[in-house]
Amino acid sequence: MKVLSLVNLTKKQTDKIESISGVDLKVVSPKKVTPADLDGIEVLYDWSNTLKDTILKSDTLNWIQVVRAGVDALPLSELADKGVILTNGSGANAINIAEQTLAYMLMFARRMNLTTRHQDAKEWKLDEGYDEIYNKTVMIVGVGHIGKVIAQYAKALGMKTIGVRRSDKPVEYIDEMIPMSELQSRIGEVHYVINSLPDTNATAGMFNQELFAAMSKKAYYINIGRGKTTNMDDLVAALQNGEIAGAGLDVTTPEPLPSSSPLWDMKNVILTPHDAGTSVHYEERAFDIFKRNLKSYVENGEVIENVVNYSTGY
């Protein structure tokens, strides 16, 4: 079985893959890969847009494992038509994204979004409204791997957790799971709204004027999902009109956020450059997912983790 990795594996990782019986591994840098490298390949680790046409024409490729969680940049309909199995790296960044989500909540509660500005101005200044996240309620919209870890951390700090997703099937660390149909009617009950949604046709612009108006004026909106899930004009208006208390944004539309955006100057906004998913531990966790999937694929003919549903896009 020929396996092509576009990820520069360490020797230890290479040895682990080659120890799986029947695997013929080839590692090529994405900057140097050519269409010829795909000849006879059955399994592809990661994706290359420069090889899109070759990949779609391959008559041997059966499974693609991408490193990142998001797959919206891939030609999903074409891959689905070819019957190619697609798996992603969902969960590999759950810990670091959950930690950054906590950081937003703690910064707002302890007014550190203002303290950092005072420091830049060399001002020793106290602000009003120092609070705690203990006993507060957080709503996590889109409860997958990341949402579950956010809930775990939130519970450890004494918070109440409400989860929102298409299915109201219970999830560990979520006190109450509700369907998407109840989002607008329940969103006004919480102190923090965490957007952990993927980018799909169904989620585009989901957070809009109606949802922001339904939130508590004391609530904070945090987006660590995808920028396109938020109507940015409506968010700016909600912040300017005092409909919500503030926002922590790791993702925006567009990216990078233009210097002309009023969000840069808002003291109740924390902006980070889409870095929540970044960690020195990410690639090793993503590799472990691939290794487990490859072992199952060789031994049982199927992958076991993170299979992308082409109809939903995640």
C-alpha positions in Angstrom: 0.0 0.0 0.0 1.5 3.3 -1.1 1.2 6.2 1.3 2.3 9.7 0.5 2.9 12.2 3.3 3.1 15.9 2.5 4.0 16.5 6.1 7.7 16.5 6.9 7.7 13.6 9.4 10.4 13.1 12.0 12.4 9.9 12.0 10.5 8.6 14.9 7.2 9.3 13.2 8.4 7.7 9.9 9.5 4.6 11.9 6.0 4.3 13.4 4.4 4.4 10.0 6.8 2.0 8.4 6.3 -0.4 11.3 2.7 -0.9 10.1 2.8 -4.0 7.9 2.3 -3.5 4.2 2.9 0.3 4.2 5.2 1.8 1.6 5.7 5.3 2.8 7.0 8.3 0.8 7.5 11.7 2.3 7.7 14.7 0.1 7.7 18.4 1.1 4.6 20.2 -0.2 6.9 22.7 -1.8 8.6 20.0 -3.8 5.8 17.6 -4.5 5.0 16.9 -8.2 2.1 15.0 -9.9 4.5 12.1 -10.5 4.7 11.6 -6.7 1.0 10.6 -6.7 1.5 7.7 -9.0 -0.1 4.6 -7.5 -0.8 6.4 -4.2 -3.7 4.9 -2.1 -3.4 7.1 1.0 -2.5 10.8 1.1 -1.5 12.5 4.3 -2.5 16.2 4.0 -3.6 18.2 1.0 -2.0 20.3 -1.7 -4.1 22.7 -3.8 -1.3 22.7 -6.5 -2.1 19.0 -7.0 -5.9 19.3 -7.0 -6.3 18.3 -10.6 -3.9 15.3 -10.3 -5.6 14.2 -7.1 -9.0 14.3 -8.7 -7.8 12.3 -11.7 -6.1 9.6 -9.6 -7.7 6.1 -10.0 -5.8 4.7 -7.0 -6.3 7.2 -4.3 -8.9 6.0 -1.7 -8.3 8.0 1.4 -7.1 11.5 2.3 -6.2 12.5 5.9 -5.7 16.3 6.3 -3.8 17.8 9.2 -6.2 20.6 10.0 -9.8 20.4 11.2 -11.3 22.6 8.6 -11.9 21.1 5.1 -13.8 23.9 3.5 -10.9 24.7 1.2 -11.0 21.2 -0.4 -13.2 20.3 -3.4 -15.6 18.3 -1.3 -18.2 17.6 -4.0 -15.6 16.3 -6.4 -14.0 14.1 -3.7 -17.4 12.8 -2.7 -18.2 11.9 -6.3 -15.0 10.0 -6.5 -15.8 8.1 -3.3 -12.6 9.2 -1.6 -12.7 8.8 2.2 -11.8 12.1 3.9 -10.7 12.5 7.5 -9.4 15.6 9.3 -7.3 16.6 12.3 -10.3 17.6 14.5 -9.4 17.4 18.1 -5.7 17.9 17.7 -6.1 21.6 18.6 -8.8 21.2 21.2 -6.6 21.8 24.2 -5.0 25.0 23.0 -8.2 26.4 21.6 -10.0 25.7 24.9 -7.2 27.3 26.8 -7.4 30.5 24.7 -11.2 30.5 25.1 -10.7 30.5 28.8 -8.2 33.3 28.4 -10.8 35.5 26.7 -13.4 34.9 29.4 -10.9 35.5 32.3 -9.6 38.7 30.7 -13.1 40.1 30.4 -14.0 39.1 33.9 -10.8 40.6 35.4 -10.8 43.6 33.1 -7.5 42.7 31.6 -8.6 43.8 28.2 -8.4 47.2 29.7 -5.3 46.6 31.8 -3.2 45.8 28.7 -4.2 49.1 27.2 -3.3 50.9 30.4 0.1 49.2 30.4 0.8 50.4 26.8 -0.1 53.9 27.9 2.0 53.5 31.1 -1.0 54.2 33.3 -1.5 52.7 36.8 -5.3 52.6 36.7 -8.1 50.6 38.3 -11.3 49.9 36.4 -14.9 49.3 37.5 -16.6 46.0 37.3 -14.0 43.4 38.3 -15.9 40.1 38.2 -15.4 36.3 38.3 -16.3 33.5 35.9 -17.2 31.3 38.9 -20.9 30.4 38.8 -21.4 32.0 35.4 -23.1 30.3 32.5 -21.3 29.6 29.2 -23.1 28.6 26.0 -21.0 26.6 23.5 -22.5 26.7 20.1 -21.2 23.7 18.1 -20.1 21.0 20.5 -17.4 18.9 18.9 -14.0 18.0 20.2 -13.1 21.6 21.0 -16.5 22.4 22.6 -16.2 19.4 24.9 -12.8 20.4 26.2 -14.0 24.0 26.7 -16.9 22.6 28.7 -14.5 20.4 30.8 -12.3 23.4 31.7 -15.3 25.6 32.4 -16.8 23.0 34.8 -13.4 22.8 36.6 -13.8 26.6 37.2 -17.3 26.3 38.6 -19.2 27.4 35.5 -22.6 26.1 34.2 -22.4 24.8 30.7 -25.1 24.8 27.9 -24.3 23.1 24.6 -26.0 23.8 21.3 -25.8 21.5 18.2 -27.9 19.9 15.6 -28.5 16.9 17.8 -29.3 17.3 21.5 -27.5 14.0 22.4 -25.8 14.4 25.8 -22.1 15.2 26.0 -19.8 14.9 29.0 -19.2 18.2 30.9 -22.3 19.8 29.2 -25.0 20.4 31.9 -27.7 20.9 29.3 -27.7 20.2 25.6 -30.2 21.9 23.4 -30.8 21.8 19.6 -30.0 24.7 17.2 -33.7 25.4 17.0 -33.7 26.7 20.6 -30.5 28.9 20.2 -32.2 32.2 19.9 -34.8 31.6 22.7 -32.1 30.5 25.2 -29.1 32.7 24.3 -30.3 35.5 26.6 -29.7 33.4 29.6 -25.9 33.2 29.5 -22.9 35.3 30.3 -20.6 34.0 27.6 -21.5 32.7 24.1 -18.8 30.6 22.5 -19.0 30.1 18.7 -17.2 26.9 17.8 -19.0 26.3 14.5 -17.5 25.1 11.3 -17.8 27.0 8.0 -20.7 25.4 6.1 -23.6 26.7 4.0 -25.8 26.1 7.1 -23.7 28.2 9.4 -22.8 31.2 7.2 -23.9 34.4 8.9 -25.7 32.5 11.6 -24.6 35.0 14.3 -26.5 38.1 13.1 -28.4 41.1 14.4 -31.3 38.9 15.7 -29.0 36.7 17.8 -27.0 39.6 19.2 -30.2 41.4 20.1 -31.4 38.3 21.9 -28.2 38.1 24.0 -27.9 39.7 27.5 -26.4 43.2 27.4 -23.9 41.9 30.0 -22.9 38.9 27.8 -19.7 38.4 25.8 -19.4 36.9 22.4 -16.3 34.7 21.6 -15.7 33.3 18.2 -13.0 30.6 17.9 -14.8 28.8 15.1 -14.9 30.4 11.6 -15.2 34.0 10.6 -17.9 33.5 8.0 -20.3 32.3 10.7 -20.7 35.9 11.9 -22.2 38.8 10.2 -19.4 41.3 10.9 -21.5 44.4 10.3 -24.1 43.2 12.7 -21.5 42.4 15.3 -20.0 45.9 15.1 -23.4 47.4 15.4 -24.2 45.3 18.4 -21.0 46.4 20.1 -21.5 50.1 19.3 -25.1 50.0 20.4 -24.3 48.2 23.7 -26.4 45.2 22.8 -23.6 43.0 24.1 -20.8 43.6 26.6 -17.9 42.7 24.4 -16.3 40.3 22.0 -13.3 38.0 21.8 -12.5 37.3 18.2 -9.8 34.9 16.9 -11.5 34.8 13.5 -13.0 37.5 11.3 -14.2 38.2 7.8 -12.1 39.1 6.0 -8.7 38.0 7.4 -6.5 39.8 8.1 -8.9 42.3 9.6 -8.6 45.6 7.7 -7.0 48.5 9.7 -10.1 50.5 8.9 -12.3 48.2 11.0 -13.7 50.0 14.1 -13.1 46.8 16.1 -9.4 47.7 16.5 -10.3 50.7 18.7 -13.0 49.1 20.8 -11.9 48.7 24.4 -14.4 45.8 24.9 -13.0 43.8 22.0 -10.0 41.3 22.2 -8.6 40.5 18.7 -6.2 37.7 18.1 -4.8 36.8 14.6 -6.5 33.4 14.1 -3.8 31.8 16.4 -6.0 29.9 18.8 -5.5 26.7 16.8 -1.7 27.1 16.9 0.4 25.1 19.4 3.9 23.5 19.4 2.0 20.2 20.2 -0.4 20.3 17.3 1.5 18.4 14.7 2.2 15.5 17.0 -1.4 15.2 18.0 -2.5 15.3 14.4 0.0 12.7 13.5 -1.3 10.4 16.2 -4.8 10.6 14.7 -3.3 9.7 11.3 -1.3 6.8 12.7 -4.3 5.3 14.5 -6.4 5.7 11.3 -3.8 4.2 9.1 -3.3 1.2 11.4 -7.1 0.6 11.3 -7.2 1.1 7.6 -4.5 -1.5 7.0 -5.9 -4.0 9.4 -9.6 -3.6 9.0 -10.1 -1.7 5.7 -11.7 1.3 7.4 -10.7 4.4 9.3 -12.0 5.0 12.8 -11.6 8.7 13.6 -12.8 12.0 12.2 -14.5 10.8 9.0 -15.8 13.9 7.2 -19.5 13.8 6.3 -19.6 15.3 2.8 -23.2 16.3 3.2 -22.5 18.5 6.3 -19.0 19.5 5.4 -17.4 18.4 8.7 
